[in-house]
Amino acid sequence: MPTAFATATPLDPDELLAAPVRWPLPERLRRPLKLDGAKAVQGAESLGLATVGDLLEHLPRDRREARTIADLMVGETATVVVEVKQIAARAVRRRGMRPLVEATVADASGSLRVTFFNQPWLVGRYPPGTRLMLHGKADGRGRFTVQGHAQTDQRPAGPARAPSPTPGSASPQASPQASPQASPQASPTLGDIVVEETTNSPRVEQLAASVAHYPATEGLSSTQILALVHQHQASFDDVIDPLPTAVRLRERLADRPTALRAAHFPLEPGDEEHGRRRLAFDELLLAQLALQQRRRNRRTASCAPALNETSDFTSRWLSSGLPFPLTGDQQAALTAIDADLAGEQPMQRLLMGEVGSGKTVVALYTMLRAVEHDLQAALMAPTETLAEQHFATIQNLLGAEPIRAGLLTGSTPARRRADLLAKLATGELSMIVGTHALIEETVEFNRLAVVVVDEQHRFGVSQRAALDRKGRGKESPHVLHMTATPIPRTLALSRHGDLDHTTLRELPRGRQPIATHLCASEAERERAYARIRDELAQGRQAFVVCPLVEESETLQARAAVAEFERLRTGPFKEHKLVLMHGQMKPGDKQEAMAAFASGAAEVLVATTVIEVGIDVPNATVMLVEDADRYGISQLHQLRGRIGRGEHASLCLLFGRKDAVRLQALERESDGFALAEIDLQLRGQGELAGTRQSGEAMFRFAEFPRDNELMERAHRYGREVIDSDPDLTQPEHTLLADALAAVYGDEARAPIRA
């Protein structure tokens, strides 16, 4: 028998039927926002505010203190609540201008004169006795610039503390403003308020001690948005909570309607952050559910050849074919990959690693597992230079092993290309390394079993999927994704949560440390050149990296072509230099790289085409010009081109000494630690390269602030999909609806190759 709240008194049927019941009506959240004026409508469109639901999820950027008139500080942006005492319109002599509206407004601490331009209708809208919220800034000349205004029911307040002197007012000691009982008429005035940006906003019901400040745009001010949120407060009760109650209690999270209300109108310190964290958990969880569903669908919807037979070939190659022993991380990676390849479900694994940690060895082992099963393997790289370097490295690592491998790029001659395609189609060619040329329709494999995609973030979804479709019949190849950029775990989960992860942190034995120094002065430049000459005299080699190919009239930065000419006739005129950049013909790039790799050239002047894939153990010095033009990860990749041999190496970064990124490079050598620093500096931008730092993947979640929240969402997301893959259980129905609303069909699509 139901009982009354907090008592044991039973309720009879009539009492139950008479009890007020309010059910959420989410369709109300889809109502369009009603705005006055074309500019406001355009502003709302640019902010993505089409419906009431959009408005409620448009959270404040920060909060600003509400002030009394007496408390206004020069230059401070603040909000005051006032009452209109007098208001009138007067004609303007200037042709084409509408009448001005002038008003006297006041609170218990003082009064102000307000001027509204080109809005004569405000005389009727704001009659004496109307309470207004004005947002703006005191400029120190007895004027207050108003950026927005809205009507409110909040009573104007008196001074909450001893008022400070304000422009145009007497000192608090000498003024009756200091007394809360002083009438507004007896108080001195602050001066005229000039309204630069005015808006007509709906009625606001309350105003807290601090005022929410919203992301705004031309035509729709923060004050106007705040008024709209106040107007639609009742709609918070129409918000549906997709989280099961048991999960919400376990994770100690507020319900979603309460979280949204707290984010806009916090009652206690910390309410706003608690609300944001709940909203962040929701979007992180939905992202994880989408990734896990795609992962599961891929594994159940396709099959791959099982590479589960044992062979002496890879064992022999590992024990005697490598010039160095495997690290512990490499051995663990091979074990995980072997387990993946042995099954009939396609492997989807992301291999992340520190610069120089031996990712290519792991990739080659994966490809050789296909070859020893008489199947084929392919490695796709984003650039010809990188593909050529991979091919050369693979040939060196294979040594005398009888493996037929080929290189296919856009520059491959027609006759050579035709020969490669024929051998791929018949299975005569076991291994192919190439660029986008591998995904062309004319490229057919006999039976492709393993695909390695290097720098996978630099390929589009359709490009990676095209290579995935090169499998025979309905088979899909096993895929190993590689990235040379260390990725923080949080971003790895959010971007690549549908992949298994393998991380290589350990460097091969014998790798020498790299000392990094930040330089700026001409004296330091001369010392840098002297140090490079010392290294060259000992038979070593050096890189000089420039941000531009040719000199630019608009960009003040060193260019590789001009720097090459200057260095070979100046500081390094006694040495052999070669030039390499992305605009050179493929043959010229190959010739320059071959000369440097063989030792015929001592200094390579280049752009960032050498960022990845270049392996010259004899190179011990790198000088990077205008280093502050690069990101942390790119500089770390460039630095990784040295320190690959038996000699200690030196990296010289020329740039601003106050640049935080360069300071981080100078003191830190661990790529994963640098990735975390980069994440802190750049926010939640895509550090792996698919997004720019200004683009946020999430609306509410912020990294690294929400790292722990991401772990919780990832853990719970896997639990849900493991127990209820299609989200059909009753407690997951609302989660399924929310997932479909955010991701649509993409949530059920197979994992992208």
VEXLUMNU-646084 format. One record per residue (C-alpha): residue number from 1; residue in one letter; x, y, z. Coordinates in steps of 0.02 Angstrom, whole numbers, always signed. Each point is the difference from the previous one (the first is absolute). Last residue first. Layout:
% VEXLUMNU-646084
 rodren markol     xx     yy     zz
    NUM      A      X      Y      Z
...
***
This chain:
% VEXLUMNU-646084
 rodren markol     xx     yy     zz
    753      A  +1961    +26  -2059
    752      R   -157    +72    +72
    751      I    -90   -104   +129
    750      P   -163    -67    -66
    749      A   -146   +122     +3
    748      R   -118     -8   +149
    747      A    +46   +166    +80
    746      E    +17    +79   -173
    745      D   -186    -28    -29
    744      G    -44   +149   +110
    743      Y   +142    +66   +108
    742      V    -83   +124   +119
    741      A   -185    -46     -9
    740      A    +38   -185    -23
    739      L   +107     -2   +157
    738      A   -132    +95    +99
    737      D   -135   -124    -52
    736      A   +112   -149    +43
    735      L    +38    +77   +170
    734      L   -187    +22    +28
    733      T    -29   -184    -34
    732      H   +146    -59   +108
    731      E    -97    -41   +159
    730      P   -128    -94   -104
    729      Q   +129   -116    -82
    728      T    +16    +25   -187
    727      L   +168    +92     -1
    726      D    +61   -101   -151
    725      P   +156    -69    +85
    724      D    -82    -27   +171
    723      S   +123    -79   +122
    722      D   +165    +34    -91
    721      I    -67   +163    -71
    720      V    -49    +65   +172
    719      E   +160    -53    +88
    718      R   +106    +75   -139
    717      G    -89   +167    +19
    716      Y    +20     -7   +189
    715      R   +189    -14    -12
    714      H    +16   +131   -136
    713      A   -112   +122    +94
    712      R   +101    -24   +160
    711      E   +165    +23    -91
    710      M    -68   +156    -85
    709      L    -51    +73   +168
    708      E   +177    -25    +64
    707      N    +70    +98   -147
    706      D   -127   +139    +21
    705      R   +115   +148    +31
    704      P   +125    -63   -128
    703      F   -107    +26   -100
    702      E   -168    +88     +2
    701      A   -171    -83    -15
    700      F   -150   +113    -32
    699      R    -12    +29   -187
    698      F   +113   -140    -58
    697      M   +110    -19   -155
    696      A    +66   +175    +20
    695      E    +75    +89   -149
    694      G   +127   +134    +41
    693      S   +143   -124    +10
    692      Q    -23    -54   -180
    691      R    -73   -170    -32
    690      T    +64   -159    -82
    689      G   +179    +30    +54
    688      A    +35   -117   +144
    687      L    -15   +146   +119
    686      E   -186    +18    -35
    685      G    -47   +152   +100
    684      Q    -58    -24   +178
    683      G   +100   +140    +79
    682      R   +153    +68    -86
    681      L   +117    +28   +145
    680      Q    -60   -143   +111
    679      L     -7   -120   -147
    678      D   +175    +52    -53
    677      I    +63    -35   +175
    676      E    -81   -172     -6
    675      A    +80    -32   -170
    674      L   +168    +56    +70
    673      A    -14   -130   +138
    672      F    -40   -130   -133
    671      G   +150    +53   -103
    670      D   +124    -12   +143
    669      S   +145   +120    -29
    668      E    -50   +145   +112
    667      R   +102   +155    +52
    666      E    +34    +84   -167
    665      L   -160    -61    -82
    664      A   -104    +75   +140
    663      Q    +92   +166    -16
    662      L    -38     -3   -185
    661      R   -185    -22    +34
    660      V     -1   +137   +132
    659      A    +74   +128   -119
    658      D    +94   +126   +108
    657      K   +166    -40    -84
    656      R    -71    +49   -169
    655      G    +73   -106   -139
    654      F   +151    -98    -58
    653      L     -6   -181    +60
    652      L   +168    -90     +4
    651      C     -7   -190    +15
    650      L   +161    -91    +51
    649      S    +46   -183    -10
    648      A   +106   -125    +96
    647      H    +85   -128   -112
    646      E    -41   -183    -28
    645      G   -139    +28   -125
    644      R   -181    +52     -4
    643      G    +16   +161   +100
    642      I    -61   +104   -146
    641      R   -160    -11   -103
    640      G    -98     -2   +163
    639      R    +22   +187    +17
    638      L   -114    +23   -149
    637      Q   -134   -107    +83
    636      H    +15    +97   +162
    635      L    -13   +162    -97
    634      Q   -158    -62    -84
    633      S    -75    -56   +165
    632      I    +33   +167    +84
    631      G    -73   +105   -140
    630      Y   +104    +99   -123
    629      R    +16   +187    -34
    628      D    +96    +24   +163
    627      A   +144    -96    -78
    626      D    +41   +144   -116
    625      E   +153    -97    -62
    624      V    +33   -176    +62
    623      L   +183    -55    +15
    622      M    +26   -187    +12
    621      V   +162    -84    +48
    620      T    +53   -184    +13
    619      A    -33    -74   -172
    618      N   +100   -164    -16
    617      P   -152   -107    +39
    616      V    -93    +62   -157
    615      D   -181    -58    +13
    614      I   -130   +113    -81
    613      G   -178    -66    +15
    612      V    -80   +149    +82
    611      E    +27   +189     +6
    610      I   +120     +1   -149
    609      V   -127    +84   -113
    608      T     +0   +134   +136
    607      T   +107   +115   -105
    606      A   +179    -40    -45
    605      V   +184    +45     +3
    604      L    +96   -164    +11
    603      V   +181    +20    +55
    602      E   +143   -123    -27
    601      A    -38    -63   -175
    600      A    +88   -157    -65
    599      G    -44    -84   +164
    598      S   -105   -135    -82
    597      A   -161    +61    +82
    596      F    +36   +180    -52
    595      A    +33    -40   -182
    594      A   -148   -120     -6
    593      M   -115   +133    +72
    592      A    +53   +128   -130
    591      E    -19   -125   -143
    590      Q   -169    -59    +61
    589      K    -60   +179    +14
    588      D    +61    +38   -176
    587      G    -89   -154    -68
    586      P   -161    +47    +87
    585      K     +2   +176    -75
    584      M    +25   +135   +130
    583      Q   -147    +92    +77
    582      G     +6    -98   +163
    581      H   +174    +54    +50
    580      M   +179    -64     -4
    579      L   +164    +92    -22
    578      V   +176    -74     +7
    577      L   +159    +66    +83
    576      K   +182    -54    -18
    575      H   +120    +89   +117
    574      E   +131   +137     -7
    573      K   -129   +134    -36
    572      F    -91    -44   +160
    571      P    -18   +172    +83
    570      G     -7    +96   -164
    569      T    -22    -56   -181
    568      R    -87   -163    +43
    567      L    -94    +82   +143
    566      R    -71   +146    -99
    565      E    -55   -105   -149
    564      F    -85   -130   +110
    563      E    -81   +137   +105
    562      A    -77    +77   -157
    561      V    -74   -167    -56
    560      A    -54    -53   +175
    559      A    -91   +160    +45
    558      R    +24    +93   +163
    557      A   -153    +85    +73
    556      Q    -84   +169     -8
    555      L   -157    -47    -94
    554      T    -87   +126   -114
    553      E   +134    +32   -130
    552      S    +48   -183     -2
    551      E   +167    -86    -28
    550      E    -12   -171    -82
    549      V    -17   -172    +81
    548      L    -58    +58   +170
    547      P    +13    -67   +179
    546      C   +188    -34     -5
    545      V    +95   -152    +65
    544      V   +191    -16     +2
    543      F    +53   -180    +22
    542      A   +177    -58    +44
    541      Q   +129   -134    -36
    540      R   +146    -78    +96
    539      G   +177    -30    -62
    538      Q    +89    +81   +146
    537      A    +23   +161    -99
    536      L   -188     +1    -30
    535      E    -30     +0   +187
    534      D   +120   +146    +26
    533      R    -81    +94   -144
    532      I   -169    -24    +83
    531      R    +69    +70   +163
    530      A    +69   +152    -91
    529      Y   -168    +30    -84
    528      A    -86     -7   +170
    527      R   +128   +119    +75
    526      E    -34   +123   -140
    525      R   -187    -16    +28
    524      E    +20    +26   +187
    523      A    +89   +163    -35
    522      E   -138    +47   -119
    521      S   -126    -19   +141
    520      A   -148   -119    +16
    519      C    +46   -175    +56
    518      L    -94   -137    +93
    517      H   +105   -154    +36
    516      T    -41   -185    -15
    515      A   +120   -140    +50
    514      I    -45   -165    -83
    513      P    +39   -161    +93
    512      Q    +82   -146    -90
    511      R    -94   -155    -55
    510      G   +106   -153    +42
    509      R   -142   -110    +59
    508      P   -161    +25    -94
    507      L   -121   +130    +72
    506      E   -142    -50   +117
    505      R   -163    +93    -19
    504      L    -88   -109   -128
    503      T   -189     +2    +24
    502      T   -128   -123    -66
    501      H   -184    +45     -7
    500      D   -151    -98    -58
    499      L   -111   +107   -110
    498      D   -178    +64    +22
    497      G    +56   +125   +132
    496      H   +106    +88   -129
    495      R    -47   +183    +14
    494      S    -66    +10   +180
    493      L   +105   -142    +70
    492      A   +161    +56    -85
    491      L    -39   +177    +52
    490      T     -6    -49   +183
    489      R   +152   -113    -18
    488      P   +107   +144    -62
    487      I    +57    -31   -180
    486      P   +182    -23    -50
    485      T    +18    +54   -181
    484      A    +80   -127   -116
    483      T   -170    -79    -29
    482      M    -29   -176    -60
    481      H   -160    -93    -42
    480      L    +15   -189    -15
    479      V   -139    -77   -104
    478      H    -45   -183    -25
    477      P    -71    -19   -173
    476      S   -186    -14    -37
    475      E    -70   -155    -81
    474      K   -162     +5    -98
    473      G    +86    -39   -164
    472      R   +187    +29    +13
    471      G    +52   +153    +99
    470      K    +22   +164    -95
    469      R   -150    +70    +93
    468      D   +111    +56   +146
    467      L   +102   +102   -122
    466      A   -157    +95    -50
    465      A    -50    +21   +183
    464      R   +161    +93    +36
    463      Q    -30   +119   -145
    462      S   -184    +23    +41
    461      V    +41    +49   +179
    460      G   +130   +127    -54
    459      F   +184    -30    +23
    458      R   +115   +111   +103
    457      H    -64    -74   +164
    456      Q    +74   -169    -51
    455      E   +180    +60    +13
    454      D    +44   -173    -61
    453      V   -136   -122    -55
    452      V    +59   -180    +11
    451      V   -110   -125    -93
    450      V     +4   -189    +23
    449      A    -88   -142    -91
    448      L    -12    +52   -183
    447      R    -36   -148   -112
    446      N    +37    +19   -185
    445      F     +1   +189    +12
    444      E    -72   +120   -127
    443      V    +57   +178    -36
    442      T    -96    +71   -149
    441      E   -131    +75   +115
    440      E   +127   +114    +84
    439      I    +28    -34   +185
    438      L   +187    -39    -11
    437      A    +37   +163    -92
    436      H    -43    +90   +162
    435      T   +180    -36    +50
    434      G   +101   -159    -13
    433      V    +85   -152    +75
    432      I    -41   -172    -73
    431      M    +35   -174    +67
    430      S    -26   -174    -70
    429      L    +20    +31   -186
    428      E    -34   -159    -98
    427      G   -179     +3    +64
    426      T    -72     +4   -175
    425      A    -83   +170    +19
    424      L   +148    +74    +92
    423      K   +119    -61   -136
    422      A   -104    +81   -137
    421      L    -14   +163    +95
    420      L   +188     +7    +30
    419      D    +40    -29   -184
    418      A   -123   +132    -56
    417      R    +75   +125   +122
    416      R   +177    -34    -61
    415      R    -54    +32   -178
    414      A    -97   +157    +47
    413      P   +139    +77   +103
    412      T    -36    +13   +190
    411      S    -26   +184    +42
    410      G   -174    -23    +74
    409      T    +68   -130   +117
    408      L    +26   -189     -1
    407      L   +152    -80    +83
    406      G    +26   -188    -11
    405      A    +39   -153   +106
    404      R    +49   -179    -40
    403      I    +68    -77   +159
    402      P   +153   -113    -12
    401      E    +81    +52   +167
    400      A   +174    +69    -36
    399      G    -22   +159   +102
    398      L   -181    +18    +51
    397      L    +38   +148   +113
    396      N    +92    +94   -137
    395      Q   -139    -31   -126
    394      I   -129    +55   +127
    393      T    +96   +160    +35
    392      A    +13    +40   -186
    391      F   -186    -30    -26
    390      H    -45   +104   +152
    389      Q   +110   +142    -62
    388      E    -80     -6   -172
    387      A   -174     +2    +76
    386      L    +47   +148   +109
    385      T    +67    +99   -147
    384      E   -149    -48   -107
    383      T   -121    +67   +130
    382      P   -149    -67   +100
    381      A    +66   -178    +30
    380      M    -88   -163    -42
    379      L    +79   -167    +48
    378      A    -66   -156    -86
    377      A     +4   -186    +39
    376      Q    -33   -156   -103
    375      L    -33   -184    +39
    374      D   +111   -154     -9
    373      H    -22    -25   +189
    372      E   +181    +56    +25
    371      V    -45   +160    -92
    370      A   -145    +41   +116
    369      R   +109    -15   +156
    368      L   +130   +101    -93
    367      M   -118   +150     -5
    366      T    -20     -1   +190
    365      Y   +188    -18    +23
    364      L    +26   +149   -116
    363      A   -118   +108   +103
    362      V    +86    -47   +163
    361      V   +171    +40    -75
    360      T    -69   +165    -68
    359      K    -62    +50   +174
    358      G   +176     -9    +71
    357      S     -1   +127   +142
    356      G    +85   +136   -102
    355      V   -130   +133    +42
    354      E   -109    -69   +139
    353      G   -135   -117    -57
    352      M   -181    -26    -42
    351      L    -61   -156    -88
    350      L   -188     +1    -24
    349      R    -78   -171    -24
    348      Q   -148    -59   -105
    347      M    +23   -185    -29
    346      P   -131    -79   -110
    345      Q    -98   -141    +83
    344      E    +58   -170    -59
    343      G   +123    -17   +144
    342      A   +186    -36     +0
    341      L    +40   +176    -58
    340      D    -62    +80   +162
    339      A   +100   -117   +113
    338      D   +156    +26   -105
    337      I    -26   +189    +14
    336      A     -6     -8   +190
    335      T   +160   -103     +7
    334      L    +87   +112   -125
    333      A    -44   +154   +104
    332      A    +65    -80   +159
    331      Q   +166    -37    -87
    330      Q    +11   +179    -61
    329      D    -34    +68   +174
    328      G   +135   -112    +76
    327      T   +124    +62   -128
    326      L    +53   -111   -144
    325      P   +185    -38    -21
    324      F   +100   +100   -129
    323      P    +61    -22   -179
    322      L   -151   -110    -40
    321      G    +15   -152   -112
    320      S    +64   -127   +125
    319      S   -130    -30   +135
    318      L   -147    +97    -72
    317      W    +28    -64   -177
    316      R    +17   -179    +58
    315      S   -162    +10   +100
    314      T    -87    +84   -147
    313      F    +49   -143   -116
    312      D    -11   -149   +116
    311      S   -187    -12    -22
    310      T   -152    -29   +108
    309      E   -174     +7    -74
    308      N   -128   +119    +72
    307      L    -20   +133   -132
    306      A   -190     -8    -10
    305      P    -62    +81   -161
    304      A   -122   +140    +41
    303      C   -186     +6    +34
    302      S   -131   +135     -3
    301      A   -164    +46    +86
    300      T    +36    -58   +178
    299      R   +165    +90    +27
    298      R    -57   +155    -93
    297      N   -162     +8    +97
    296      R    +94    -15   +165
    295      R   +119   +143    -40
    294      R   -141   +108    -64
    293      Q    -98    -31   +159
    292      Q   +153    +39   +106
    291      L    +33   +164    -90
    290      A   -182    +57    +11
    289      L    -11    -50   +183
    288      Q   +162    +93    +36
    287      A    -64   +159    -82
    286      L   -164    -15    +95
    285      L    +97    -19   +163
    284      L   +107   +153    -33
    283      E   -156   +101    -42
    282      D    -89    -53   +158
    281      F   +151    +18   +113
    280      A    +24   +179    -61
    279      L   -180    +43    +45
    278      R    +29    -68   +175
    277      R   +164    +92    +13
    276      R    -82   +164    -53
    275      G   -130    -15   +137
    274      H   +128    -34   +134
    273      E   +102   +148    -63
    272      E   -149   +118    +11
    271      D    -49    -61   +173
    270      G   +176    +26    +69
    269      P    -44   +151   +105
    268      E   -185     -8    +42
    267      L   -159    +53    -90
    266      P    +62    -23   -177
    265      F   -115    +70   -135
    264      H    +59    -47   -175
    263      A   +107   -154    +37
    262      A   -112    -43   +147
    261      R   -155     -6   -111
    260      L    +88   -113   -124
    259      A    +60   -117   +137
    258      T   -173     -5    +82
    257      P    -80    -51   -165
    256      R   +138   -130    -29
    255      D    -10    -88   +168
    254      A   +150    +35   +111
    253      L   +148   -118     -2
    252      R    +74   -109   +136
    251      E    +65   -131   -124
    250      R    -91   -138    +93
    249      L   -155   +107    +21
    248      R     -6    +44   -185
    247      V    +32   -181    -46
    246      A   -144    -63   +109
    245      T   -114   +136    -69
    244      P    +28    -55   -180
    243      L    +70   +145   -100
    242      P   -108    +72   -141
    241      D    -73   +144   +105
    240      I   -138    +85   -100
    239      V    -14   +190     +6
    238      D   -178    +64    +15
    237      D    +27    +66   +177
    236      F   +136   +117    -64
    235      S   -136    +74   -110
    234      A    -67   +101   +147
    233      Q   +154   +111     -9
    232      H    -47    +59   -176
    231      Q    -14   +186    +36
    230      H   +154     -2   +109
    229      V    +97    -81   -142
    228      L    -64   +134   -119
    227      A    +54   +139   +118
    226      L   +173    -75    +14
    225      I    +10     -8   -190
    224      Q    -45   +185    -11
    223      T   +131    +45   +128
    222      S   +130   -102    -94
    221      S    -38    +96   -157
    220      L    -89    -58   -157
    219      G    +18   +112   -153
    218      E   +187    -24    -17
    217      T    +53   -152    +98
    216      A    -10    -76   +172
    215      P    +86   -130   +108
    214      Y    -90    +24   +164
    213      H    +38    +98   +159
    212      A   -100    -59   +150
    211      V    -28   +131   +134
    210      S    +64    -11   +177
    209      A    -99    +48   +155
    208      A   -147    -86    -84
    207      L   -132    +85   -107
    206      Q   -180    -55     -9
    205      E   -156     +2   -109
    204      V    +66    +70   -164
    203      R   -127    +71   -122
    202      P    +35    -16   -185
    201      S   +141    +96    -86
    200      N     +6   +149   -116
    199      T   +182    +28    -39
    198      T   +117   +146     +7
    197      E   +180    +16    -53
    196      E    +84   +169    +24
    195      V   -108    +60   +144
    194      V    +75   +159    +72
    193      I    -23    +18   +188
    192      D    +13   +180    +60
    191      G    +74    +42   +169
    190      L    +24    -88   +165
    189      T   -134    +99    +88
    188      P     +6    +61   +181
    187      S   -127    -79   +117
    186      A   -146    +96    +71
    185      Q   -122    -61   -134
    184      P    +56   -178    +27
    183      S    -51     +8   +182
    182      A   +132    -33   +131
    181      Q    -45   -149   +110
    180      P   +146   -105    -61
    179      S   +118   +136    +61
    178      A   +167    +13    -90
    177      Q    -87    +90   -143
    176      P    -24   +147   +121
    175      S   +168    +60    -60
    174      A   +152    +67    +87
    173      Q    +72   -165    +58
    172      P    -52    -87   -161
    171      S   +100   +122   -106
    170      A   -104   +107   -115
    169      S    -56    -65   -168
    168      G    +48    +41   -181
    167      P   +108   -150    -25
    166      T    -21   -120   +145
    165      P    +67     +3   +176
    164      S    -24   -167    +86
    163      P   -156    -47    +95
    162      A    +12    -80   +173
    161      R    -77   -170    -29
    160      A   -163    -75    -62
    159      P    -58   +169    -63
    158      G   -188     +4    -23
    157      A    -90   -113   -120
    156      P   -124    +33   -139
    155      R   -146   -122    +18
    154      Q     +3   -143   -125
    153      D   -151     -5   -115
    152      T   +107    +25   -154
    151      Q     +1    +86   -170
    150      A   +155    -20   -106
    149      H   +147   +107    -52
    148      G   +159    -24    -98
    147      Q   +171    +75    -39
    146      V    -18   +155   +107
    145      T   +144   +124     +3
    144      F     +4    +96   +163
    143      R    +55   +181     -2
    142      G    +79   +114   +129
    141      R   +164     -4    -94
    140      G    +73   -154    +85
    139      D    -67   -129   -125
    138      A   -130    -88   +106
    137      K    -46   -163    -88
    136      G   -159    -89    -53
    135      H   -149   -107    +45
    134      L   -165    +77    +49
    133      M   -140    -99    +83
    132      L   -158   +100     +6
    131      R   -146    +27   +120
    130      T   -146    +99    -68
    129      G    -70   +129   +123
    128      P     -1   +139   -128
    127      P    -47    -68   -172
    126      Y   +120   -121    -91
    125      R    -95    -66   -152
    124      G    -91   +161    -43
    123      V   +154   +109     +3
    122      L    +98   -148    -72
    121      W    -90    +26   -166
    120      P   +119   +143    -42
    119      Q   +143   -124    -31
    118      N   +124    +87   -114
    117      F   +122    +42   +139
    116      F    -30    -36   +184
    115      T    +74   +122   +128
    114      V     +9    -42   +185
    113      R    +25   +122   +142
    112      L    +49    -81   +164
    111      S    -54     -6   +182
    110      G    +73    -52   +166
    109      S    +12   -129   +138
    108      A   -180    -59    +21
    107      D    -18    -27   -187
    106      A    -29   +128   -135
    105      V    -46    +34   -180
    104      T    -26   +167    -88
    103      A    -46    -26   -181
    102      E    +37    +79   -168
    101      V    -70    -66   -163
    100      L    +70    +80   -156
     99      P   -113    +34   -148
     98      R    +38    -90   -163
     97      M   +147    +56   -104
     96      G    -17    +34   -186
     95      R    +49   +184     +7
     94      R    +95    +54   +154
     93      R   -108   +120   +103
     92      V    -51   -136   +123
     91      A   -172     +2    +79
     90      R    -27    -43   +181
     89      A    -73   -155    +81
     88      A    -42    -17   +184
     87      I    +35   -109   +151
     86      Q     -3    +36   +186
     85      K    +27   -109   +153
     84      V    +43   -166    -83
     83      E    +55   -127   +130
     82      V   +173    -77     +4
     81      V    +89   -167     +1
     80      V   +185    +18    -42
     79      T   +113   -115    -99
     78      A   +188    +15    -11
     77      T   +147    +27   -116
     76      E   +136    +89    +98
     75      G    +92   +146    -81
     74      V    -31   +119   +145
     73      M    -85    -90   +144
     72      L   -187     -3    +31
     71      D    -39    -20   +185
     70      A   -109   +154    +15
     69      I   -114    -59   -140
     68      T    -22   -169    +83
     67      R    +92   -145    -75
     66      A    -34   -176    -67
     65      E   +158   -101    -11
     64      R    +45    -86   -160
     63      R    -16   -183    -42
     62      D    +88   -100   -133
     61      R    -28    -78   -171
     60      P   -184    -31    +37
     59      L    -77   -158    -72
     58      H    -97    -15   -162
     57      E    -86   -165    +42
     56      L   -159    +88    +56
     55      L     -3   +103   -160
     54      D    +16   -151   -114
     53      G   -146    -81    +90
     52      V   -106   +156    -28
     51      T    +35    -15   -185
     50      A   +106    +78   -137
     49      L   +152    +55    +98
     48      G   +147    -54   -107
     47      L   +102   +154    +44
     46      S     -4    +66   -179
     45      E   -187    -34     -8
     44      A    -30    +96   +162
     43      G    +94   +150    -68
     42      Q   -102     -4   -161
     41      V   -162     -1   +100
     40      A    +63   +141   +111
     39      K    +46   +102   -152
     38      A   -170    -30    -80
     37      G    -94    +71   +148
     36      D    -89    -69   +151
     35      L    +34   -182    +41
     34      K   -112   -151    +24
     33      L   +101   -159    +22
     32      P    -71   -147    -94
     31      R    -87   -137   +102
     30      R   +102   -160     +5
     29      L    +18     +8   +190
     28      R   -189     -9    +11
     27      E     +8   -172    -80
     26      P    +93    -56   +156
     25      L   -160     +4   +103
     24      P    +57    -52   +174
     23      W   -144    -66   +103
     22      R    -84   +105   +133
     21      V   -114    -82   +126
     20      P   -107    +92   +127
     19      A    -83   -120   +123
     18      A   -188    -14    -22
     17      L     +8   -177    -69
     16      L   +108    -56   +146
     15      E   -115    +83   +125
     14      D   -151    -87    -77
     13      P    +90   -167     +2
     12      D    +38     +9   +188
     11      L   +169    +55    +65
     10      P    +78    -91   +147
      9      T    +81   +100   +141
      8      A   +173    -70    +36
      7      T    +81   +170    -22
      6      A   +141    +81   -100
      5      F   -112    +31   -151
      4      A   -174    -73    +18
      3      T    -14   -187    -18
      2      P    -29   -120   -144
      1      M    -75   -171    +49
***
